[in-house]
Amino acid sequence: MTSSFFPPQRTLMGPGPSDVSPRVLGALSRPTIGHLDPLFVQLMDEIKELLQYAFQTENALTLPISAPGSAGMEACFVNLVSPGDTVIVCQNGVFGGRMKENVERCGGTAVMVEDAWGEPVSTDKVRAAFAEHPQASLLAFVHAETSTGVRSDAQALCALARENGALSIVDAVTSLAGIEVKVDAWGADAVYSGTQKCLSCIPGISPVTFSQRAVERIQNRSHKVQSWFLDMQLVMGYWGGSAKRAYHHTAPVNDLYALHESLVMLQEEGLEAAFARHLRNHRALVAGLEAMGLSMAVAAEHRLPQLNAVNIPAGVDDGAVRAALLNDYDLEIGAGLGALAGKTWRIGLMGSASTERNVVYCLTALEAVLSRQGASIKKGAALDAASAVFSA
């Protein structure tokens, strides 16, 4: 007979999911009520307001999609891309490639602007792409590329879209609540994220926000959105501000309790304080890694504080190190993806996992595992270097 599943207590320092706060797990276990219950409708309104705070926007069309970040991405594309549209898509890692796939599945033409993995999106290349394709009506890019640990200049890219009469679609899956995401100040038109990264919520929900310009484009479509479930005009009947909500789907009630709690925690800490915490812990981790003799895969000015790409030393068995960390220390770090597979580790410091304790634990465990493998590292230097940052 199959028995109940009881997972071990891991420390999650990979590219996501991140550690979930006990407060969020506690919220998840509260009694389920109906998804049209007046009290739940009140909770929905609070979630929208809290997401507006996180996104730094007044967009009325701001809500959580009842599905993971990939569905948030798809929601933006299926609502804004019509057959025959030209979309400039920036790719400097895995997730720009997924944007391209979405454009093509919507019947659009993707004009690719490609940069090396580990480099930010080139605004000069985007400017040239608009000059070559003046018919382009959308620009899509990843703000925080999860596969490489690189931050691109979202403000400049959104400005380029506006200058050329195009809308922008922004992947903020790894950036929301970890670094600045200023939807209104940037003039971003469609932004999607995920709950399992810097929000430290459970996986399975995707916050999205659409500008008024994006809403007008959706309302003026000449044919139906290809996805019934992700059609924003239908979803807004349920998530809209009217007292009477139209049934669209059964919302994941308890998951939304969890999201609400994680957003309350973000508001309590404050956005600026959350950004400062992520940056401080990142600097301490990098100082420790470099003192150990490891090097970072991304130039300092483009690094994500919440996702650290580390070069794997020559002769070190990537899989064996990650397996030892997981089996011996219950510590998860991420492997490289795509062109960086076997070349980098991705160490996350996201949300509740971004703590001084986790920085120290990761450096200690990684040094022990690398030492056992015979890697050429400087033993005993990492913690002193990290401590110097923390005590500064």
C-alpha positions, 0 to 999 in steps of 0.5 A: 500500500502506498504511504503518505509522502513526507519530503525532507527539509531542504535548503533551496538555493537553486533557480526556483522554487525558493524556500517558502516561509512558514507563514505562507505554508500556514496560510495554505492550510487554512479552511477552504471557502468557495471561490465566489464567497464574498469573503474570498472576493474581498481577498481577491481585491486585496491580492490585486492591490498588493500585486500593484504594490509589488509591480509598482503600477496602477494598472487596473488589469493586474491579477494572478493567473491560476497557473505557473509563470509559463502560463503568465508568459502565454497569457501576455502573448496570446492576448497581444499577438495576432496572426501576421504581427511582427514581434521583436524578440530578444534572446540572451538565454533560455527564456527568450527562446520560449518567447519566440515559440509563443510568437510563432504559435500565435501566428506572428513573425519573430524578429530575433535580437540575439546576444551571448548567454551571460550578456544583457540585451543590447539596446543598440541591436534592438534599435537597429531591429526597429529601424529594419522592421518598422512594422513591428508592433511588439518588443519582448524581452527577459528582464532577469534571465533565469538561465544566466543570472543576467539583468537587462535594462528594462527601462531603456528597452521599454522606452525603445518600444514606445519610441517606435509605437510598439508595446512591450512584453516583459518577463519579470519571473525572477526579478519581481520583489528581488530587484526594482520592477517599475512598471508604470515608470518604465512604461511597460505594457505587459509584465508577467512573473512567478510566485516561486522566486523572490516572492517565496510563495509556492509554485503554480501562480503567475502574477501579470499586469497589463497597461491601458495601451495593452488593454485597448489592443486586447479589446480591439482584436479582430478575432478571439484569443486562441486560448479560452482559459487565458483570454483576459477579457473573460478572466477580467469578468471574474477578477474585475472590480464589479461586485458581481463576478462572472464565473470563469474557473475555480480559482486555486483558493488555498494557493491564493491564501498563500500568495496573499500572505507572501505579498503581505510579508513583502509589504511589511518588509518594504520593497526597498528593504527587500532589494537591499537584503537581496543585494547585501547577501549577494555581495557576501556570497560573491565575496566568499566564492571569490575568496575560495578561488571561484569566479562569477560568470556574469560581469558585476554590473549585469549580475542579478543579486538573487541568482548567481551564476558561478563558473565551474572549476576545471576538472570538477564534476558538476553533477557530483558536486550538486548531488553531494550538496543535496544528499549530504547537506540537503542543499539544492543549487542549480545546474547551468542550462543550454549553452551553459550546461556543465559550465556554471552553477546557479545559486539562488538567493531569492525571497526567504532563502536570501539570508545571512544563514544561507550564505554561510551554509552554502559557502561552508557546504560548497567548500567541503564538497569541492575539497573532497573532490580535490578541487584547487580552492583556498580553504578557510577564506570564504567565511571571512570574506563573507563576514567582512561584507556582513559586518561592514 
